Amino acid sequence: MSVEVVYLLRKDERGFRDLDTVVLLESARSHNGETIPAGRAGTVVGVWTDSPDCIVEFSEPDGALATVPATILTHATPTALR
């Protein structure tokens, strides 16, 4: 089984998987303590089966990582990224 197939199959019940582009519905705090405002887009870099949270990387603040509850994330759509 190729890595691509595993990626396509790896999707949790919340519908998020690694490398999905998501948008914050509420503000969140980065691992460095910086505030990431609602509406900011990021990339999922970690989805855990035993936790309701995802690790998301944001381009602003520069390279910020945040552990975010899946309940405050939504999949990005072209209109959400404008």
N, C-alpha and C positions, 0 to 999 in steps of 0.2 A: 504494500500500500504506500503510495507516495505521500509526501508531506502535504501536497495540495489537497489530496483527498481527505486527509486527517483534518486539515483546516476547514474544509467545507462541511465536514461532519460535526466538528466541535462547536456546538451551539448550545447554550444553556437554556433553561426554561424561560428566562427573562428575555431571550432573543438577542443577547449580545455575545460577540466572540472577539478574539484578538484581531486587531487592525480595523475594527469597525469605527467609522467616524460618528461621533455622538455630540450632542449639544446639552449643556447644563440647563436644567429648568429652574434651579435655585443656585445661589452662590455657594461656593465650597472653599475650603482652606487647603492649600498645597502642603506637602510634607515639610516645606521650609517655613510655613506659617503665613505665606502670602495669600491674600484673598483673590479668588478667581470668580469673576462676576457671572451671574446668570446670563445665558445666551452665548457664552463662549464655546466654541467648537474644540474638540480634542479627539485623540485616537486612543482606543482601548488597547492597553498593552498587557493586561492580566485579567482573566476571569477565573474565579475559583468556584468549585462545585460545593464547597462547605461554607461559603460566606455569601451574604447578599450584596457584597460590594464588588466593584471593579476598580482596577488601577487604570487611570487615564492620564495621558501625557498631553499637555497644552503647550502651544507655541508661545503664549504670553500669560504670565510672566515667563521669560525665556526658559524653555524646557521644563516647566513646572510639572511635577508628578503629584497626583492626588488620589487618595483612596476614597471613592465616591459611592454612596448607596445607589443601587440600580434604579431606585424609585425616583431619583432626581435626574435621570438621564433619559434622553430620547434619541432615536436614530436621526442623523442629519439628513435633511432633504435639500435639494438645490435652493429652495426658497429660504430655508433656515440658515443657510450659509451666506446670504447676502448681507 
